[in-house]
Amino acid sequence: MQYVHLGRSGLRVSRLCLGTMNFGPRTEEAQAFAIMDRAHEHGLNFFDTANVYGRTAQDQPGGHTEEILGRWFAQGGGRRERTVLATKVYGNMGTTWPNEDRLSALNIRRSADASLRRLQTDYLDLYQMHHVDRDTPWDEIWEAMEVLRHQGKVLYFGSSNFAGWHIAKAQEAAARRGFLGLVSEQSLYNLFVRELEMEVLPAAINYGVGVIPWSPLQGGLLGGILSQKGGPGRRFQDNDRAQETLRREHARVEAYEDLCRSVGAEPAVVALAWLLSRPGVTGPIIGPRTAEQLDGALPALDLTLDESTLAALDKIFPPHKPSPEDYAW
């Protein structure tokens, strides 16, 4: 396994991050345990979750996925010690009362303690803001985060789904307080969705914030969907929006899979290897539903895409220049 520093921090994480969003709704607990054990066998030490994960309906509270991880850690055997554990705060964890979501000092305090209980641990390695809170001042947010760090409950802090200027505001506010601030940003980034390259990626690189791409296969479109035996799986067939996207993007998906065949690698592996080649990227989040799917992602670590392949990918999926060059001289 390859390890890199998370942003400008001294923390070293694996270049693939295990996403746990499927644990509970789509992956039963025993299978989730097997996936996490297999991840450790391969040296993968970076696990990502969120307090809202585990819902089977929109009006249900989250927390189920964190509870699954907590029961896995409780088995001992060095599981917690070998894991860089990341979770998130922001999403609504209640149904009727205010102050059960977003980034007020009150919700940050309550949510961190609740996540620690569910995860059966006394500290979080990385605590991420799941979304920007436009209504809470940064001094309040950072003061609440500083308290968590002083209490030993959280070591590092990250963001998710931030714009470039949100990263800048967060870091400048932290700097005024003499606080480390963000060390990571988790964003939607893949060959299909490259808007991140305009402002978020340059801002993250400038401030020493490691980028953790989510949805690296764009919901399966980059996972070899046309060449799958028997065609797209049931989850894809039952999703009208996904089917419409495939119809609209069929030519690009077909060109991509043809290119992958010429490279001699599975489309999912090429998509992950491409992200690993991007400047500023710490490592993409993979969300396997089985241990075998986890195994299938690992060859991306050893695949180096040559310049001609990277150019061909840029032709199929045009890149963005950093702003303002993307839209001005």
C-alpha positions as CSV (number, residue, x, y, z in Angstrom):
1,M,0.0,0.0,0.0
2,Q,1.1,3.5,-0.8
3,Y,0.8,6.2,1.9
4,V,0.9,10.0,1.6
5,H,0.5,13.0,4.0
6,L,-3.0,14.3,4.3
7,G,-2.6,17.8,3.0
8,R,0.1,19.7,4.8
9,S,-0.3,17.6,8.0
10,G,2.1,15.0,9.3
11,L,-0.7,12.4,9.2
12,R,-0.1,9.6,6.7
13,V,-3.0,7.9,5.0
14,S,-3.4,5.2,2.3
15,R,-3.9,6.4,-1.2
16,L,-7.3,4.8,-1.3
17,C,-9.9,5.7,1.3
18,L,-12.5,3.2,2.3
19,G,-16.0,4.8,2.0
20,T,-18.6,3.2,4.3
21,M,-21.9,4.8,3.0
22,N,-23.2,1.4,1.8
23,F,-22.7,-0.1,5.3
24,G,-26.2,-0.8,6.6
25,P,-28.5,0.2,3.7
26,R,-26.8,-2.0,1.0
27,T,-24.2,-4.0,2.8
28,E,-25.1,-6.1,5.8
29,E,-23.0,-5.8,9.0
30,A,-21.2,-9.2,8.6
31,Q,-20.1,-8.2,5.1
32,A,-19.1,-4.8,6.2
33,F,-16.9,-6.4,8.9
34,A,-15.3,-8.6,6.2
35,I,-14.6,-5.5,3.9
36,M,-12.9,-3.6,6.7
37,D,-10.8,-6.6,7.7
38,R,-9.8,-7.1,4.1
39,A,-8.9,-3.4,3.9
40,H,-6.5,-3.8,6.8
41,E,-5.1,-6.9,5.2
42,H,-4.2,-4.8,2.2
43,G,-2.7,-2.0,4.4
44,L,-5.6,0.4,3.7
45,N,-5.8,2.6,6.8
46,F,-8.1,5.5,5.9
47,F,-11.8,5.0,6.6
48,D,-14.5,7.6,5.9
49,T,-18.0,7.8,7.3
50,A,-20.6,10.4,8.4
51,N,-23.1,10.8,11.2
52,V,-26.0,10.8,8.7
53,Y,-25.0,7.5,7.0
54,G,-27.1,4.5,7.4
55,R,-30.6,5.9,6.7
56,T,-33.0,3.7,4.8
57,A,-35.5,6.5,4.5
58,Q,-35.0,10.3,4.3
59,D,-37.1,11.0,7.4
60,Q,-35.1,8.6,9.6
61,P,-32.1,9.7,11.8
62,G,-28.7,8.5,10.8
63,G,-26.0,7.0,12.8
64,H,-26.4,3.3,11.9
65,T,-23.2,3.2,9.8
66,E,-21.2,4.7,12.6
67,E,-22.6,2.1,14.9
68,I,-21.5,-0.7,12.6
69,L,-17.9,0.7,12.6
70,G,-18.1,1.0,16.4
71,R,-19.0,-2.7,16.8
72,W,-16.2,-3.6,14.4
73,F,-13.7,-1.5,16.5
74,A,-15.0,-3.2,19.7
75,Q,-13.7,-6.5,18.5
76,G,-10.2,-5.3,19.3
77,G,-7.2,-6.7,17.6
78,G,-5.7,-3.3,16.9
79,R,-8.6,-2.4,14.5
80,R,-9.0,1.2,15.9
81,E,-5.3,1.8,16.3
82,R,-4.6,0.9,12.7
83,T,-7.4,3.1,11.3
84,V,-7.3,6.8,10.5
85,L,-11.0,7.4,11.2
86,A,-12.9,10.3,9.5
87,T,-16.5,11.2,10.1
88,K,-18.6,14.3,9.3
89,V,-21.0,16.8,10.9
90,Y,-23.7,19.0,9.4
91,G,-26.6,16.8,8.3
92,N,-29.9,16.8,10.3
93,M,-29.8,14.1,12.9
94,G,-33.3,14.8,14.2
95,T,-36.8,15.3,12.8
96,T,-38.5,17.9,15.0
97,W,-36.2,20.1,17.1
98,P,-33.9,22.9,16.0
99,N,-30.1,22.8,16.5
100,E,-29.7,19.2,15.3
101,D,-27.9,20.1,12.2
102,R,-25.4,22.5,10.6
103,L,-22.4,24.0,12.3
104,S,-23.4,25.9,15.4
105,A,-21.1,25.4,18.4
106,L,-24.0,23.6,20.1
107,N,-24.5,21.1,17.3
108,I,-20.8,20.6,16.8
109,R,-20.4,19.7,20.5
110,R,-23.4,17.4,20.6
111,S,-22.7,15.7,17.2
112,A,-19.0,15.0,18.1
113,D,-20.0,13.4,21.4
114,A,-22.7,11.3,19.7
115,S,-20.4,10.1,16.9
116,L,-17.8,9.1,19.5
117,R,-20.4,7.0,21.4
118,R,-21.6,5.3,18.2
119,L,-18.1,4.7,17.0
120,Q,-17.0,3.4,20.4
121,T,-13.8,5.4,20.4
122,D,-12.5,8.4,22.5
123,Y,-11.2,10.4,19.6
124,L,-11.6,11.1,15.9
125,D,-8.6,11.4,13.6
126,L,-10.4,13.7,11.1
127,Y,-13.7,15.6,11.7
128,Q,-15.1,17.0,8.5
129,M,-17.8,19.6,7.9
130,H,-20.1,17.9,5.5
131,H,-21.2,21.2,3.9
132,V,-20.6,24.9,4.3
133,D,-22.8,26.7,6.8
134,R,-23.5,30.1,5.4
135,D,-25.3,31.3,8.6
136,T,-22.7,30.5,11.2
137,P,-19.6,32.8,11.6
138,W,-16.2,31.1,11.2
139,D,-15.0,32.4,14.6
140,E,-17.8,30.4,16.2
141,I,-17.1,27.2,14.1
142,W,-13.3,27.3,14.7
143,E,-13.8,28.1,18.4
144,A,-16.0,25.0,18.8
145,M,-13.5,22.9,16.8
146,E,-10.6,24.2,18.9
147,V,-12.4,23.1,22.1
148,L,-12.7,19.5,20.6
149,R,-9.0,19.5,19.9
150,H,-8.1,20.8,23.3
151,Q,-10.3,18.1,24.8
152,G,-8.4,15.4,22.8
153,K,-11.6,14.4,21.0
154,V,-10.5,15.4,17.5
155,L,-7.0,15.6,16.0
156,Y,-7.5,17.1,12.5
157,F,-10.3,19.0,10.7
158,G,-11.6,18.8,7.1
159,S,-14.3,20.1,4.8
160,S,-16.6,18.6,2.2
161,N,-18.4,20.1,-0.8
162,F,-16.7,23.5,-0.2
163,A,-16.2,26.0,-3.0
164,G,-12.7,27.4,-3.5
165,W,-13.6,30.7,-1.8
166,H,-15.1,28.8,1.2
167,I,-11.7,27.1,1.6
168,A,-10.0,30.5,1.5
169,K,-12.4,32.0,4.1
170,A,-12.0,29.0,6.4
171,Q,-8.2,29.0,6.2
172,E,-7.9,32.8,6.7
173,A,-10.2,32.7,9.7
174,A,-8.2,29.8,11.2
175,A,-4.9,31.6,10.5
176,R,-6.2,34.7,12.4
177,R,-6.8,32.5,15.4
178,G,-3.4,30.7,15.1
179,F,-5.2,27.5,14.4
180,L,-4.2,24.8,11.8
181,G,-7.6,24.9,10.1
182,L,-8.5,22.5,7.3
183,V,-6.1,19.7,6.2
184,S,-8.5,18.1,3.7
185,E,-11.4,18.8,1.4
186,Q,-13.7,16.0,0.2
187,S,-15.3,16.8,-3.2
188,L,-17.1,15.3,-6.1
189,Y,-14.3,14.7,-8.7
190,N,-14.0,12.3,-11.5
191,L,-13.4,12.2,-15.3
192,F,-17.0,13.3,-15.9
193,V,-17.1,16.0,-13.3
194,R,-14.0,18.2,-13.5
195,E,-15.3,21.6,-12.5
196,L,-13.2,21.2,-9.3
197,E,-10.1,22.0,-11.4
198,M,-11.3,25.6,-11.9
199,E,-11.1,26.9,-8.3
200,V,-11.4,24.2,-5.6
201,L,-8.3,22.3,-6.6
202,P,-6.1,25.4,-6.9
203,A,-7.3,26.8,-3.6
204,A,-6.7,23.4,-1.9
205,I,-3.2,23.2,-3.3
206,N,-2.4,26.8,-2.3
207,Y,-3.6,26.2,1.3
208,G,-2.1,22.8,1.7
209,V,-5.4,21.0,1.8
210,G,-5.5,17.4,0.6
211,V,-8.3,16.6,-1.8
212,I,-10.3,13.4,-1.3
213,P,-12.5,12.8,-4.3
214,W,-15.9,11.1,-3.8
215,S,-17.9,9.3,-6.4
216,P,-14.8,8.5,-8.5
217,L,-16.8,6.3,-10.9
218,Q,-19.6,8.8,-11.3
219,G,-22.3,6.4,-10.0
220,G,-21.0,3.5,-12.1
221,L,-20.7,5.3,-15.4
222,L,-16.9,4.9,-15.3
223,G,-17.0,1.3,-14.0
224,G,-17.3,-0.6,-17.3
225,I,-21.1,-0.3,-17.4
226,L,-21.4,-1.1,-21.1
227,S,-19.1,-4.1,-21.0
228,Q,-20.7,-5.7,-17.8
229,K,-21.9,-9.2,-18.4
230,G,-25.7,-9.0,-18.6
231,G,-25.6,-5.2,-18.9
232,P,-26.1,-2.7,-16.1
233,G,-27.0,-4.0,-12.7
234,R,-30.5,-3.8,-11.2
235,R,-29.7,-0.7,-9.1
236,F,-28.7,1.2,-12.3
237,Q,-31.7,-0.2,-14.3
238,D,-34.2,0.9,-11.6
239,N,-32.8,4.5,-11.6
240,D,-34.5,6.6,-14.3
241,R,-32.0,9.4,-13.8
242,A,-29.0,7.1,-14.2
243,Q,-30.5,5.5,-17.3
244,E,-31.1,9.0,-18.9
245,T,-27.5,10.0,-18.1
246,L,-26.3,6.8,-19.8
247,R,-28.4,7.5,-22.9
248,R,-27.0,11.1,-23.0
249,E,-23.4,10.1,-22.4
250,H,-23.4,6.7,-24.3
251,A,-20.9,7.9,-26.9
252,R,-18.4,9.1,-24.3
253,V,-18.8,6.0,-22.1
254,E,-18.3,3.8,-25.2
255,A,-15.1,5.7,-26.2
256,Y,-13.8,5.5,-22.6
257,E,-14.3,1.7,-22.4
258,D,-12.6,1.3,-25.8
259,L,-9.6,3.3,-24.5
260,C,-9.5,1.2,-21.4
261,R,-9.4,-2.0,-23.5
262,S,-6.5,-0.6,-25.4
263,V,-4.7,0.2,-22.1
264,G,-5.4,-3.4,-20.9
265,A,-7.1,-2.3,-17.6
266,E,-10.6,-2.4,-16.2
267,P,-12.5,0.9,-16.6
268,A,-12.9,1.3,-12.8
269,V,-9.1,0.9,-12.3
270,V,-8.3,3.5,-15.0
271,A,-10.7,6.0,-13.4
272,L,-9.1,5.5,-10.0
273,A,-5.5,5.6,-11.5
274,W,-6.4,8.9,-13.3
275,L,-7.5,10.5,-10.0
276,L,-4.3,9.3,-8.3
277,S,-2.3,11.0,-11.0
278,R,-4.0,14.4,-10.4
279,P,-2.0,17.1,-8.5
280,G,-3.3,17.9,-5.0
281,V,-5.3,14.6,-4.7
282,T,-4.6,12.6,-1.6
283,G,-6.7,9.6,-2.7
284,P,-10.2,8.8,-3.9
285,I,-12.9,7.2,-1.8
286,I,-13.9,3.7,-2.9
287,G,-17.3,2.3,-1.7
288,P,-17.1,-1.4,-2.2
289,R,-20.2,-3.5,-1.3
290,T,-18.2,-6.7,-1.2
291,A,-14.6,-7.6,-0.3
292,E,-14.2,-8.7,-3.9
293,Q,-15.0,-5.2,-5.1
294,L,-12.4,-3.9,-2.7
295,D,-9.8,-6.3,-4.2
296,G,-10.8,-5.1,-7.7
297,A,-9.8,-1.5,-6.9
298,L,-6.3,-2.2,-5.7
299,P,-4.6,-2.5,-9.2
300,A,-5.2,1.2,-9.6
301,L,-2.3,1.8,-7.2
302,D,0.1,0.1,-9.6
303,L,-1.2,1.5,-12.9
304,T,0.7,4.5,-14.3
305,L,-1.1,6.2,-17.2
306,D,1.3,7.4,-19.9
307,E,1.0,10.8,-21.5
308,S,-0.8,9.6,-24.6
309,T,-3.4,7.9,-22.5
310,L,-3.9,11.0,-20.3
311,A,-4.2,13.1,-23.5
312,A,-6.8,10.6,-24.9
313,L,-8.8,10.9,-21.6
314,D,-8.7,14.7,-21.8
315,K,-10.1,14.5,-25.3
316,I,-13.0,12.3,-24.2
317,F,-13.5,14.3,-20.9
318,P,-12.3,17.9,-21.5
319,P,-10.5,19.4,-18.5
320,H,-11.0,22.8,-16.9
321,K,-8.2,25.4,-16.7
322,P,-7.7,27.1,-13.3
323,S,-9.8,30.3,-13.1
324,P,-9.8,32.9,-14.5
325,E,-8.0,31.3,-17.5
326,D,-11.0,28.9,-17.9
327,Y,-13.2,31.8,-18.8
328,A,-10.9,34.7,-19.6
329,W,-7.5,35.5,-21.1
